[in-house]
Amino acid sequence: MNSKKATKRQGFQIGEFIVYPAHGVGQIVSIDELEVAGANLELFVIDFAKDKMTLRVPTAKTASVGMRKLAEGPLVKRALDKLKGRARVKRAMWSRRAQEYEIKINSGDIVSIAEVVRDLYRSELQPERSYSERQFYEVALNRLSREIAAAQRSTETEAVMEIEAALATGPRLVPKPGKEKRVVQEAA
């Protein structure tokens, strides 16, 4: 019976940090049993402290919902290396790009989230992002920094500094001289 329960739990343990694709990094605080319609259901109770949220996931559904263990060192390094690459800005309509960004962020894949951070990052020399772009950037940066911090056992602030350092080393588009926006004042 215990080996059967261990198989259903797929190696997850109480106290372990995990990644739930739609919400990011959380911690398994307990494994509860609940009777639903006469059947016993075993649930992971996952705490997302930063979001002040608790989620209950059936242990048998962890694979189908995409719940996974934290990224290991080589995968974290690959995500950080992805930040150093050239941003891929597509010329598609914003609604289409926004949909693609949301899919990548909610995939739970650390490398895909790093791609969103890289693509939406703007240095001081670059034009300002729209409100929607800033929102996607903040969500992606938040998810990426939480996972890196949990995987490396550091603080989120240290993880953000590491991400920003990687972004700063990558190639960036800078405005061409003479192409700055001109402000024209109308005569009163």
Disulfide bonds with the S-S distance in Angstrom:
none
